[in-house]
Amino acid sequence: MQTPGITVRPIISIDGCHHLNETFFDNVRVPVANLIGEEGSGWKVTKFLLNNEHATTADLPTLRRLQRQLRAMAASPARTRTLGDHHQFSLRLARCEAELQAISIMVQRVAALEEDHSPVAHAMGSMLKIRGTELQQEMGQFLVECLGDYGPVAYPSSHDGPRREPLPQEAVMRDIAAEMFFRRATTIYGGTSEIQRGIVAKSLFGF
Ligand SMILES: Cc1cc2nc3c(=O)[nH]c(=O)nc-3n(C[C@H](O)[C@H](O)[C@H](O)COP(=O)(O)OP(=O)(O)OC[C@H]3O[C@@H](n4cnc5c(N)ncnc54)[C@H](O)[C@@H]3O)c2cc1C
């Protein structure tokens, strides 16, 4: 990143945070000392790195945090009962948790395939990316739905006008809504779900 010609400009995403950059390479010369692997085998190195990226974007720690937030939400009062007492809530939470457990086992299987360049290893990384990112979106949306009418209202906007009375637990709600918006990107970045399905089809079935 210290090489002359590289410029990094921040991009602020929909959640108001800076986790993204625009990176420019103007006449950048890469010294031979920076060669990774053998000359001419860049695509092989890239595929290995991309497969690792696919597997890590399933983001098990985030899924576990969303699970903790949902469980905390289950204990919060909803009229005369807690949310967890509602059948629909419990059923949906149980489905998310079963899916999370399956992803956790898949992560272990992919980790066991480390250094493996086989088609199965490529397909597993992509499958993990699809299922992990879809679950992040499902759990994020579930959290916002639990907030009822307060979910979308609490999302910060530059058009908010004069400061109004804070809503109950507004700080927590704002984070949840903003995160749900950001998680829309997960099935796009690192290669879209359609591209991942293409990789699975090509790796496993030769299509
Ligand atoms: C928040 C965020 C962070 C990102 N970070 C990075 C980063 O750090 N580094 C980086 O290099 N890129 C990054 N990206 C870019 C990201 O990887 C691309 O946006 C993504 O791969 C989609 O490519 P595209 O936008 O060119 O869409 P396109 O390729 O134009 O695709 C448009 C639509 O067509 C579909 N499609 C395209 N090709 C096919 C096909 N062959 N079969 C079926 N459907 C297809 C796609 O799934 C998509 O729905 C980031 C994107 C986002 C949103």
The ligand as an SDF file (V2000), in Angstrom:
LIG
                    3D

 53 58  0  0  0  0  0  0  0  0999 V2000
  -20.4300   -3.0890    0.3460 C   0  0  0  0  0  0  0  0  0  0  0  0
  -19.5950   -3.5900   -0.7950 C   0  0  0  0  0  0  0  0  0  0  0  0
  -18.2420   -3.8060   -0.6030 C   0  0  0  0  0  0  0  0  0  0  0  0
  -17.4370   -4.2480   -1.6410 C   0  0  0  0  0  0  0  0  0  0  0  0
  -16.1120   -4.4270   -1.4230 N   0  0  0  0  0  0  0  0  0  0  0  0
  -15.3040   -4.7740   -2.4500 C   0  0  0  0  0  0  0  0  0  0  0  0
  -13.8840   -4.9030   -2.2660 C   0  0  0  0  0  0  0  0  0  0  0  0
  -13.3710   -4.7130   -1.1590 O   0  0  0  0  0  0  0  0  0  0  0  0
  -13.1200   -5.2430   -3.3290 N   0  0  0  0  0  0  0  0  0  0  0  0
  -13.6600   -5.4750   -4.5670 C   0  0  0  0  0  0  0  0  0  0  0  0
  -12.9280   -5.7740   -5.4960 O   0  0  0  0  0  0  0  0  0  0  0  0
  -15.0030   -5.3560   -4.7620 N   0  0  0  0  0  0  0  0  0  0  0  0
  -15.8190   -5.0130   -3.7430 C   0  0  0  0  0  0  0  0  0  0  0  0
  -17.1820   -4.8840   -3.9520 N   0  0  0  0  0  0  0  0  0  0  0  0
  -17.6910   -5.1020   -5.3090 C   0  0  0  0  0  0  0  0  0  0  0  0
  -18.4520   -6.3800   -5.3960 C   0  0  0  0  0  0  0  0  0  0  0  0
  -17.6160   -7.4990   -5.2770 O   0  0  0  0  0  0  0  0  0  0  0  0
  -19.2010   -6.3420   -6.7410 C   0  0  0  0  0  0  0  0  0  0  0  0
  -20.0930   -5.2560   -6.6390 O   0  0  0  0  0  0  0  0  0  0  0  0
  -19.9580   -7.6090   -6.9520 C   0  0  0  0  0  0  0  0  0  0  0  0
  -19.0820   -8.6760   -7.1660 O   0  0  0  0  0  0  0  0  0  0  0  0
  -20.9630   -7.4720   -8.0700 C   0  0  0  0  0  0  0  0  0  0  0  0
  -20.3360   -7.0650   -9.2370 O   0  0  0  0  0  0  0  0  0  0  0  0
  -20.9820   -5.8840  -10.0400 P   0  0  0  0  0  0  0  0  0  0  0  0
  -21.4270   -4.8240   -9.1260 O   0  0  0  0  0  0  0  0  0  0  0  0
  -20.0420   -5.5790  -11.1460 O   0  0  0  0  0  0  0  0  0  0  0  0
  -22.3380   -6.5220  -10.5860 O   0  0  0  0  0  0  0  0  0  0  0  0
  -22.5570   -7.2010  -11.9930 P   0  0  0  0  0  0  0  0  0  0  0  0
  -21.4860   -8.2110  -12.2550 O   0  0  0  0  0  0  0  0  0  0  0  0
  -22.8000   -6.0860  -12.9650 O   0  0  0  0  0  0  0  0  0  0  0  0
  -23.8890   -8.0070  -11.7030 O   0  0  0  0  0  0  0  0  0  0  0  0
  -25.1900   -7.4020  -11.7150 C   0  0  0  0  0  0  0  0  0  0  0  0
  -26.2070   -8.4820  -11.4440 C   0  0  0  0  0  0  0  0  0  0  0  0
  -26.1130   -9.5210  -12.4290 O   0  0  0  0  0  0  0  0  0  0  0  0
  -25.8390  -10.7670  -11.8120 C   0  0  0  0  0  0  0  0  0  0  0  0
  -24.8510  -11.5280  -12.5920 N   0  0  0  0  0  0  0  0  0  0  0  0
  -23.6620  -11.0610  -13.0730 C   0  0  0  0  0  0  0  0  0  0  0  0
  -23.0190  -12.0480  -13.7440 N   0  0  0  0  0  0  0  0  0  0  0  0
  -23.8120  -13.1400  -13.6770 C   0  0  0  0  0  0  0  0  0  0  0  0
  -23.6910  -14.4660  -14.1730 C   0  0  0  0  0  0  0  0  0  0  0  0
  -22.6330  -14.8600  -14.8910 N   0  0  0  0  0  0  0  0  0  0  0  0
  -24.6810  -15.3400  -13.8940 N   0  0  0  0  0  0  0  0  0  0  0  0
  -25.7710  -14.9450  -13.1830 C   0  0  0  0  0  0  0  0  0  0  0  0
  -25.9520  -13.6880  -12.6920 N   0  0  0  0  0  0  0  0  0  0  0  0
  -24.9800  -12.8070  -12.9460 C   0  0  0  0  0  0  0  0  0  0  0  0
  -25.2660  -10.4380  -10.4440 C   0  0  0  0  0  0  0  0  0  0  0  0
  -25.5030  -11.4660   -9.5090 O   0  0  0  0  0  0  0  0  0  0  0  0
  -26.0110   -9.1810  -10.0770 C   0  0  0  0  0  0  0  0  0  0  0  0
  -27.2660   -9.4900   -9.5240 O   0  0  0  0  0  0  0  0  0  0  0  0
  -18.0130   -4.4840   -2.9150 C   0  0  0  0  0  0  0  0  0  0  0  0
  -19.3900   -4.2850   -3.1160 C   0  0  0  0  0  0  0  0  0  0  0  0
  -20.1850   -3.8500   -2.0640 C   0  0  0  0  0  0  0  0  0  0  0  0
  -21.6580   -3.6490   -2.3060 C   0  0  0  0  0  0  0  0  0  0  0  0
  1  2  1  0
  2  3  1  0
  2 52  2  0
  3  4  2  0
  4  5  1  0
  4 50  1  0
  5  6  2  0
  6  7  1  0
  6 13  1  0
  7  8  2  0
  7  9  1  0
  9 10  1  0
 10 11  2  0
 10 12  1  0
 12 13  2  0
 13 14  1  0
 14 15  1  0
 14 50  1  0
 15 16  1  0
 16 17  1  0
 16 18  1  0
 18 19  1  0
 18 20  1  0
 20 21  1  0
 20 22  1  0
 22 23  1  0
 23 24  1  0
 24 25  2  0
 24 26  1  0
 24 27  1  0
 27 28  1  0
 28 29  2  0
 28 30  1  0
 28 31  1  0
 31 32  1  0
 32 33  1  0
 33 34  1  0
 33 48  1  0
 34 35  1  0
 35 36  1  0
 35 46  1  0
 36 37  1  0
 36 45  1  0
 37 38  2  0
 38 39  1  0
 39 40  1  0
 39 45  2  0
 40 41  1  0
 40 42  2  0
 42 43  1  0
 43 44  2  0
 44 45  1  0
 46 47  1  0
 46 48  1  0
 48 49  1  0
 50 51  2  0
 51 52  1  0
 52 53  1  0
M  END
$$$$
